Amino acid sequence: MKPQLVKRMLCILTIFLFIQTHPKIFVNPSTTIGSRQVGIRIGNTLDENRASIGEIVTKSRTINQPGNYILGNDIDGTIVIAEENVWLNLNGYTIFESTGISNGIVIEKGARDITIINGNIDGNQNPPTNGAIGILINEAELVNIENVYVLDFPKGIGISLIGTDSSFPIKGCNIKNCIVSNCKKGIFADHVINSTFANVEAKDCFEYGFLLENSRFNVLHACKALNIYGPSTHAIAGFAFQDSSNNLLKECIAKYIVNTNNIISLATAAGFHFWTNSPNNEIINCHASSMSSNYFAYGIYANDYCTIVNNHIQGLASSYIAAGISATKNCYLEHNTIFNIPADLNTRQRSIDPIEPAPPTTGPEKSYGIYIANGDNIIRNNSINKITWEKPTGTGEAYGIYSDTATNIIDGNTVDNISSGIGIKHHTDDMFIKNISFNNTSDFDPMTRAYDLTTGTTIGPYDNVYQ
């Protein structure tokens, strides 16, 4: 037998014997510990080698050494990660806090390269009443959370990423394939940059599905905010952004967003809500449906310089204003589909089921497919139909496209089955061409053409088609 072959056989035998005599530190990634499968991911790829090695964790503790850790059972208490380069495999088990006053997992300031996968954070044993958080990330970098289910923090937050300010932001994080439910806020990110949220679902929350503040250059892809409801004095939103810019939302869904506050002037519900210094955001291929409130309801409420393309919006209800898309200035709106926007809350039952707050007794009804508040916007190739007002008494208004200012490009849009097709309050310097308006019943123009609300005259034809 050749010497090289002998050496290889001896090496293989040595490794085999070592594994057999040290079973606690070697786990086959294809098997389980108890009924829990082991698996650790780096980015988007399962790292089978690293998954096979780890220290077993059986109780609440602080992890202050780099390494791999694997839960061996359910844990009552908090896991604190206070070191870099830590991999924590929850191994299908649950971290809970029986006293209801502490967070589930805490990543302390300065930690980086942290991975948490495959398990549950549950406040159900004794639901927290003090605003506890499922997973709290403090001023950390390169945190990966994947395949984690956080539930039952009704006064707190499911997953919270907190940077101090622009000098110490959280960056480079990746939250993927997670579910958050029954929390006040599902996902909260403050001073977070260059991070990704992919296939994350926030459901049955009471204020926001996703809330980003002071955050920029983040990507939200294929995320969902479902059944976000409650009485708020400001906004109930699926996805909300404040003082946040240059973020991308792609293929996200906001559905069943309801503000149950009966104080009419304070209630807003929105699928995607960008307000207070939140410019340069992109919303692409997203879906918003079944937004309802006693005052404002929006599919997308956009700030300045936003790009809104290929979105689908339907089924909004409000006592005052319902708008598929509301934009301020320098926005680009193209190939959006907007339909079935009744403004009266009597329509709530068919658009929001089973949640049905009491409708208000007063308030006008105004419905808009697209509402433009300021100038220098491009509204191109959008399809808008079935926009109505349904106030039981009195008058209201409904427009496919309504522009409250000048210097907009309104080009190639189709509006049909609307009380008033397109209304331009100040059309000076507007470019209004190649739009199609038909089957509308206008109070202003029996020919259903675009109407200048300031001068009382019809705009066109300019290659626009009226039928």
C-alpha positions as CSV (number, residue, x, y, z in Angstrom):
1,M,0.0,0.0,0.0
2,K,1.3,3.5,-0.9
3,P,2.5,5.7,2.0
4,Q,0.2,8.6,0.9
5,L,-2.9,6.4,0.9
6,V,-2.0,5.1,4.4
7,K,-1.6,8.6,5.7
8,R,-5.1,9.6,4.3
9,M,-6.7,6.6,5.9
10,L,-5.1,7.3,9.3
11,C,-6.3,10.9,9.1
12,I,-9.9,9.9,8.3
13,L,-9.9,7.4,11.1
14,T,-8.5,9.9,13.6
15,I,-11.3,12.4,12.7
16,F,-14.0,9.7,13.0
17,L,-12.8,8.6,16.4
18,F,-12.6,12.2,17.7
19,I,-16.2,12.9,16.6
20,Q,-17.4,9.7,18.3
21,T,-15.8,10.7,21.6
22,H,-17.0,14.3,21.5
23,P,-20.7,14.1,20.6
24,K,-21.7,17.3,22.4
25,I,-19.7,19.7,20.2
26,F,-20.4,18.0,16.8
27,V,-23.9,18.0,15.4
28,N,-24.8,16.7,12.0
29,P,-26.6,19.6,10.2
30,S,-29.0,17.2,8.6
31,T,-30.2,15.8,12.0
32,T,-32.0,17.4,15.0
33,I,-31.4,18.1,18.6
34,G,-34.5,16.8,20.2
35,S,-37.2,17.8,17.7
36,R,-35.4,21.0,16.6
37,Q,-33.4,21.2,13.4
38,V,-30.0,22.8,13.5
39,G,-29.1,25.4,10.9
40,I,-27.1,28.6,10.6
41,R,-27.1,31.0,7.7
42,I,-24.5,33.4,6.4
43,G,-26.3,36.1,4.4
44,N,-28.5,34.0,2.0
45,T,-26.6,30.7,2.2
46,L,-26.8,28.0,4.8
47,D,-23.4,27.5,6.3
48,E,-23.4,23.8,7.0
49,N,-19.9,23.7,8.5
50,R,-20.6,26.4,11.1
51,A,-24.0,25.0,11.9
52,S,-22.3,21.7,13.0
53,I,-20.4,23.3,15.9
54,G,-21.8,25.2,18.8
55,E,-22.0,25.6,22.6
56,I,-25.4,24.4,23.9
57,V,-27.4,27.2,25.8
58,T,-30.0,26.0,28.2
59,K,-30.8,29.1,30.3
60,S,-30.8,32.9,30.3
61,R,-27.3,34.3,30.0
62,T,-25.0,37.0,28.6
63,I,-22.8,35.8,25.7
64,N,-19.5,37.7,26.0
65,Q,-17.3,35.4,23.9
66,P,-17.2,35.1,20.1
67,G,-18.5,31.8,18.9
68,N,-21.4,29.6,17.9
69,Y,-24.3,29.0,20.3
70,I,-27.2,26.6,20.0
71,L,-30.3,26.5,22.2
72,G,-31.0,23.2,23.8
73,N,-34.4,24.0,25.2
74,D,-37.0,26.8,25.7
75,I,-35.5,29.6,27.8
76,D,-37.3,31.8,30.4
77,G,-35.4,35.1,30.4
78,T,-33.2,37.2,28.2
79,I,-30.2,36.4,26.0
80,V,-27.8,39.3,25.9
81,I,-25.1,39.4,23.2
82,A,-22.2,41.6,24.2
83,E,-19.5,40.5,21.9
84,E,-18.6,40.4,18.2
85,N,-18.8,37.5,15.8
86,V,-21.6,35.6,17.6
87,W,-23.9,33.0,15.9
88,L,-27.0,32.1,17.9
89,N,-29.1,29.3,16.5
90,L,-32.4,29.2,18.4
91,N,-32.8,25.7,17.1
92,G,-36.6,25.9,16.8
93,Y,-37.0,26.7,20.6
94,T,-38.6,29.7,22.2
95,I,-37.2,32.5,24.4
96,F,-39.8,33.9,26.7
97,E,-39.9,36.1,29.8
98,S,-42.4,34.8,32.4
99,T,-42.4,38.1,34.4
100,G,-43.4,40.1,31.3
101,I,-40.9,42.9,32.0
102,S,-37.8,42.1,30.0
103,N,-36.7,42.0,26.3
104,G,-36.2,38.6,24.5
105,I,-32.8,39.1,22.9
106,V,-30.6,42.2,23.4
107,I,-27.6,43.0,21.2
108,E,-25.5,45.5,23.1
109,K,-23.8,48.6,21.7
110,G,-20.7,48.0,19.6
111,A,-21.5,44.4,18.7
112,R,-21.0,43.4,15.1
113,D,-21.3,40.4,12.9
114,I,-24.1,38.8,14.8
115,T,-26.4,36.1,13.4
116,I,-29.7,34.9,15.0
117,I,-31.8,32.2,13.3
118,N,-34.5,29.6,13.5
119,G,-36.7,30.1,16.5
120,N,-39.3,32.1,18.4
121,I,-39.4,35.1,20.8
122,D,-42.7,34.9,22.7
123,G,-44.3,37.3,25.2
124,N,-47.4,35.1,25.4
125,Q,-46.6,33.4,28.7
126,N,-47.1,36.7,30.5
127,P,-47.7,39.5,27.9
128,P,-45.5,42.5,28.6
129,T,-47.2,45.7,29.8
130,N,-44.1,47.9,29.9
131,G,-43.2,48.2,26.2
132,A,-40.7,45.2,26.2
133,I,-39.1,44.3,22.9
134,G,-38.7,40.9,21.2
135,I,-35.2,41.6,19.7
136,L,-33.4,44.9,20.5
137,I,-30.4,45.9,18.4
138,N,-28.4,48.8,19.9
139,E,-25.8,50.6,17.7
140,A,-24.6,47.4,16.1
141,E,-23.4,46.5,12.6
142,L,-23.8,43.5,10.3
143,V,-26.6,41.9,12.3
144,N,-28.4,39.0,10.5
145,I,-31.8,37.8,11.7
146,E,-33.5,35.0,9.7
147,N,-36.4,32.6,10.2
148,V,-37.4,34.1,13.6
149,Y,-41.0,34.5,14.7
150,V,-41.6,37.3,17.3
151,L,-45.0,37.5,18.8
152,D,-47.2,39.0,21.6
153,F,-45.5,42.2,22.6
154,P,-48.7,44.3,22.4
155,K,-47.3,47.3,24.3
156,G,-43.9,47.1,22.7
157,I,-42.0,46.3,19.5
158,G,-41.2,43.1,17.7
159,I,-37.8,43.9,16.3
160,S,-36.2,47.2,17.1
161,L,-33.0,48.6,15.6
162,I,-31.8,51.8,17.4
163,G,-28.9,53.9,16.4
164,T,-28.0,57.0,18.4
165,D,-27.6,59.6,15.7
166,S,-26.1,60.0,12.3
167,S,-22.6,59.5,13.8
168,F,-23.5,56.1,15.2
169,P,-26.1,54.5,12.9
170,I,-26.9,50.9,12.7
171,K,-25.7,49.6,9.3
172,G,-25.4,46.6,7.1
173,C,-28.1,44.6,8.8
174,N,-30.2,41.8,7.1
175,I,-33.6,40.9,8.4
176,K,-35.0,38.0,6.4
177,N,-37.9,35.5,6.4
178,C,-39.2,36.7,9.8
179,I,-42.7,37.2,11.1
180,V,-43.8,39.7,13.8
181,S,-47.3,39.7,15.2
182,N,-49.4,41.2,18.0
183,C,-47.0,44.1,18.7
184,K,-47.6,47.8,18.9
185,K,-45.0,48.3,16.3
186,G,-43.8,45.4,14.2
187,I,-40.4,46.6,13.0
188,F,-38.9,49.9,14.2
189,A,-35.7,51.3,12.8
190,D,-34.1,54.5,13.9
191,H,-30.9,55.8,12.4
192,V,-30.5,52.7,10.2
193,I,-28.6,52.8,6.9
194,N,-27.7,50.3,4.2
195,S,-29.8,47.5,5.6
196,T,-32.2,45.0,4.0
197,F,-35.6,43.7,5.1
198,A,-36.6,40.8,2.9
199,N,-39.8,38.7,3.1
200,V,-40.6,40.1,6.6
201,E,-44.2,40.0,7.6
202,A,-45.7,42.3,10.3
203,K,-49.3,41.3,11.1
204,D,-52.0,42.1,13.7
205,C,-50.1,45.1,15.1
206,F,-51.7,48.1,16.7
207,E,-49.9,51.1,15.2
208,Y,-47.3,50.4,12.5
209,G,-46.2,47.3,10.6
210,F,-42.9,49.0,9.7
211,L,-41.7,52.4,11.0
212,L,-38.4,53.9,9.8
213,E,-37.2,57.1,11.3
214,N,-34.0,59.0,10.4
215,S,-33.1,56.1,8.1
216,R,-31.8,56.0,4.6
217,F,-30.5,53.7,1.8
218,N,-32.4,50.7,3.0
219,V,-34.2,48.1,0.9
220,L,-37.6,46.6,1.9
221,H,-38.3,43.7,-0.5
222,A,-41.4,41.4,-0.5
223,C,-42.4,42.6,3.0
224,K,-46.0,42.5,4.2
225,A,-48.0,44.6,6.7
226,L,-51.3,43.0,7.3
227,N,-54.2,43.8,9.7
228,I,-52.6,46.9,11.3
229,Y,-55.3,48.6,13.3
230,G,-56.1,50.6,16.4
231,P,-57.2,54.0,17.7
232,S,-54.3,56.5,16.9
233,T,-54.3,60.3,17.2
234,H,-51.9,60.5,14.2
235,A,-51.5,57.6,11.7
236,I,-52.0,53.9,11.5
237,A,-49.8,52.7,8.7
238,G,-48.5,49.5,7.1
239,F,-45.1,51.1,6.1
240,A,-44.3,54.5,7.6
241,F,-41.2,56.8,7.1
242,Q,-40.3,59.9,9.0
243,D,-37.2,62.0,8.3
244,S,-36.0,59.1,6.1
245,S,-34.8,59.3,2.5
246,N,-33.4,57.2,-0.3
247,N,-35.1,54.0,0.7
248,L,-36.5,51.4,-1.8
249,L,-39.7,49.4,-1.3
250,K,-40.2,46.7,-3.9
251,E,-43.0,44.1,-4.1
252,C,-44.3,45.0,-0.6
253,I,-48.0,44.6,0.5
254,A,-50.0,46.7,2.8
255,K,-53.5,45.4,3.5
256,Y,-56.3,46.0,6.0
257,I,-54.9,49.2,7.6
258,V,-57.6,50.7,9.9
259,N,-57.5,53.7,12.2
260,T,-60.4,53.2,14.7
261,N,-60.1,56.7,16.3
262,N,-63.5,58.4,16.2
263,I,-62.0,61.9,16.7
264,I,-62.4,62.7,13.1
265,S,-59.7,65.4,12.6
266,L,-57.0,63.1,14.0
267,A,-57.4,59.8,12.2
268,T,-55.3,58.7,9.3
269,A,-54.8,55.3,7.7
270,A,-52.2,54.7,5.0
271,G,-50.6,51.7,3.3
272,F,-47.3,53.5,2.6
273,H,-46.9,56.8,4.5
274,F,-43.9,59.1,3.9
275,W,-44.1,62.3,5.9
276,T,-41.9,65.0,7.5
277,N,-38.7,65.3,5.4
278,S,-38.8,61.9,3.7
279,P,-37.8,62.6,0.0
280,N,-36.2,60.5,-2.7
281,N,-37.9,57.2,-1.7
282,E,-39.0,54.7,-4.3
283,I,-42.1,52.5,-4.2
284,I,-42.1,49.9,-7.0
285,N,-44.5,47.0,-7.7
286,C,-46.2,47.3,-4.4
287,H,-49.8,46.6,-3.4
288,A,-52.0,48.7,-1.0
289,S,-55.7,47.8,-0.3
290,S,-58.4,48.2,2.3
291,M,-57.2,51.3,4.1
292,S,-59.9,52.9,6.3
293,S,-60.2,55.8,8.7
294,N,-62.6,58.5,10.0
295,Y,-60.6,61.3,8.3
296,F,-57.8,60.5,5.8
297,A,-57.1,57.2,4.0
298,Y,-54.2,56.8,1.6
299,G,-52.8,54.0,-0.5
300,I,-49.5,55.9,-0.8
301,Y,-48.8,59.3,0.8
302,A,-45.6,60.5,-0.8
303,N,-43.2,63.3,0.1
304,D,-41.0,65.2,-2.3
305,Y,-38.9,63.6,-5.1
306,C,-40.5,60.2,-4.7
307,T,-40.7,57.6,-7.5
308,I,-43.9,55.6,-7.6
309,V,-44.1,53.0,-10.3
310,N,-46.2,49.9,-11.1
311,N,-48.2,49.9,-7.9
312,H,-51.7,48.5,-7.4
313,I,-54.1,50.4,-5.1
314,Q,-57.7,49.6,-4.3
315,G,-60.5,49.8,-1.7
316,L,-60.0,52.9,0.5
317,A,-62.7,54.4,2.8
318,S,-62.8,57.6,4.8
319,S,-65.3,60.2,6.0
320,Y,-63.3,63.1,4.6
321,I,-60.5,62.4,2.0
322,A,-59.5,59.1,0.4
323,A,-56.7,59.1,-2.2
324,G,-55.0,56.3,-4.0
325,I,-51.8,58.3,-4.3
326,S,-51.1,61.7,-2.8
327,A,-47.9,63.4,-3.9
328,T,-46.3,66.7,-3.1
329,K,-43.7,67.9,-5.6
330,N,-41.1,66.6,-8.0
331,C,-42.5,63.1,-7.9
332,Y,-42.6,60.6,-10.7
333,L,-45.8,58.5,-11.0
334,E,-46.1,55.9,-13.8
335,H,-48.0,52.7,-14.6
336,N,-49.9,52.7,-11.3
337,T,-53.4,51.0,-11.2
338,I,-55.9,52.6,-8.9
339,F,-59.6,51.6,-8.6
340,N,-62.6,51.2,-6.3
341,I,-62.1,54.1,-3.9
342,P,-65.4,54.9,-2.2
343,A,-64.9,57.7,0.3
344,D,-67.9,57.0,2.6
345,L,-67.5,54.8,5.6
346,N,-70.7,53.0,4.8
347,T,-68.5,51.1,2.4
348,R,-66.2,49.9,5.1
349,Q,-67.8,46.6,5.6
350,R,-67.1,45.4,2.1
351,S,-63.5,46.7,2.1
352,I,-62.6,46.0,5.7
353,D,-63.8,42.7,7.2
354,P,-64.2,41.9,10.0
355,I,-62.8,45.2,11.5
356,E,-65.5,47.8,11.4
357,P,-65.3,50.9,13.6
358,A,-68.3,53.2,13.9
359,P,-68.7,55.6,11.0
360,P,-68.7,59.3,11.8
361,T,-71.9,61.4,11.7
362,T,-70.4,64.5,9.9
363,G,-67.8,65.3,7.4
364,P,-67.7,65.8,3.6
365,E,-66.5,63.1,1.2
366,K,-63.7,63.6,-1.3
367,S,-62.1,60.8,-3.4
368,Y,-59.1,61.0,-5.6
369,G,-57.3,58.4,-7.7
370,I,-54.2,60.7,-7.7
371,Y,-54.0,63.9,-5.7
372,I,-51.2,66.3,-6.5
373,A,-50.5,69.0,-3.9
374,N,-47.6,70.9,-5.5
375,G,-45.8,71.2,-8.8
376,D,-43.2,69.7,-11.1
377,N,-44.6,66.2,-11.0
378,I,-44.8,63.7,-13.8
379,I,-48.0,61.7,-13.9
380,R,-47.7,59.3,-16.8
381,N,-49.5,56.2,-18.1
382,N,-51.6,55.5,-14.9
383,S,-54.9,53.7,-15.0
384,I,-57.7,54.9,-12.7
385,N,-61.3,53.9,-12.5
386,K,-64.3,53.6,-10.1
387,I,-63.5,56.6,-7.9
388,T,-66.7,57.8,-6.3
389,W,-68.0,59.9,-3.4
390,E,-70.8,58.4,-1.4
391,K,-71.9,60.9,1.3
392,P,-75.6,60.0,2.1
393,T,-76.6,63.7,2.0
394,G,-75.1,66.9,0.5
395,T,-72.4,67.0,-2.1
396,G,-68.9,65.6,-2.5
397,E,-66.3,65.3,-5.2
398,A,-64.4,62.5,-7.0
399,Y,-61.6,62.8,-9.5
400,G,-59.4,60.4,-11.3
401,I,-56.5,62.9,-11.2
402,Y,-56.7,66.2,-9.2
403,S,-54.0,68.8,-9.4
404,D,-53.9,71.7,-6.9
405,T,-51.1,73.5,-8.6
406,A,-49.2,74.1,-11.8
407,T,-46.1,72.9,-13.8
408,N,-47.0,69.3,-13.9
409,I,-46.8,66.8,-16.8
410,I,-50.0,64.8,-17.0
411,D,-49.5,62.4,-19.9
412,G,-51.0,59.2,-21.2
413,N,-53.3,58.4,-18.3
414,T,-56.6,56.6,-18.5
415,V,-59.5,57.6,-16.2
416,D,-63.0,56.0,-16.4
417,N,-66.1,55.5,-14.4
418,I,-65.4,58.5,-12.2
419,S,-67.7,61.4,-11.2
420,S,-65.1,63.9,-12.6
421,G,-62.3,62.7,-14.8
422,I,-59.4,65.1,-14.4
423,G,-59.5,68.4,-12.5
424,I,-56.7,71.0,-12.8
425,K,-57.0,73.9,-10.4
426,H,-54.2,75.9,-11.9
427,H,-53.1,74.6,-15.3
428,T,-50.6,77.3,-16.2
429,D,-47.5,75.7,-17.6
430,D,-49.0,72.2,-17.3
431,M,-48.3,69.7,-20.0
432,F,-51.6,67.9,-20.4
433,I,-51.5,65.4,-23.4
434,K,-52.6,62.0,-24.6
435,N,-54.9,61.2,-21.7
436,I,-58.0,59.1,-22.2
437,S,-61.1,60.1,-20.2
438,F,-64.4,58.2,-20.7
439,N,-67.6,57.0,-18.9
440,N,-67.3,59.8,-16.4
441,T,-70.2,62.0,-15.1
442,S,-68.8,65.4,-14.5
443,D,-70.7,68.2,-12.7
444,F,-68.6,70.7,-14.7
445,D,-68.4,69.4,-18.2
446,P,-70.9,67.0,-19.9
447,M,-68.2,66.1,-22.3
448,T,-66.2,64.7,-19.4
449,R,-63.0,66.6,-20.4
450,A,-60.4,67.9,-18.0
451,Y,-61.6,70.9,-16.2
452,D,-59.8,74.1,-15.0
453,L,-61.3,74.7,-11.6
454,T,-60.0,78.3,-11.5
455,T,-61.2,79.6,-14.8
456,G,-64.2,77.4,-15.3
457,T,-63.1,76.2,-18.7
458,T,-62.3,72.9,-20.3
459,I,-58.7,72.0,-21.0
460,G,-57.8,70.4,-24.3
461,P,-57.9,68.6,-26.6
462,Y,-54.1,68.5,-27.0
463,D,-54.3,64.9,-28.3
464,N,-56.4,63.9,-25.3
465,V,-59.4,61.6,-26.0
466,Y,-62.8,62.2,-24.4
467,Q,-65.6,59.6,-24.8
